[in-house]
C-alpha cells in the first residue's frame, strides 16, 4: 500500500472539485477507499492516508 500525506490527498480532492476544508477532504478520501492513520515522527503527529489497492479483474 502506498502512504500519502494529507497535502497529497488534498491536492487530489481539490482537482475533483471538493471544497477546501478538512471535513470534506476526509469524507472524500474515505469514500474513495483511502484509510486514515496518524504517524508520530520526531514528536510531531502527521495525518497520513493509505491509498486503496487496485482491484484485480
Residue, then its C-alpha position, 0 to 999 in steps of 0.5 A: x500500500x502506498x502512504x500519502x500525506x494529507x497535502x497529497x490527498x488534498x491536492x487530489x480532492x481539490x482537482x475533483x472539485x471538493x471544497x477546501x476544508x478538512x471535513x470534506x477532504x476526509x469524507x472524500x478520501x474515505x469514500x474513495x477507499x483511502x484509510x486514515x492513520x496518524x504517524x508520530x515522527x520526531x514528536x510531531x503527529x502527521x495525518x497520513x492516508x493509505x491509498x486503496x489497492x487496485x482491484x484485480x479483474 
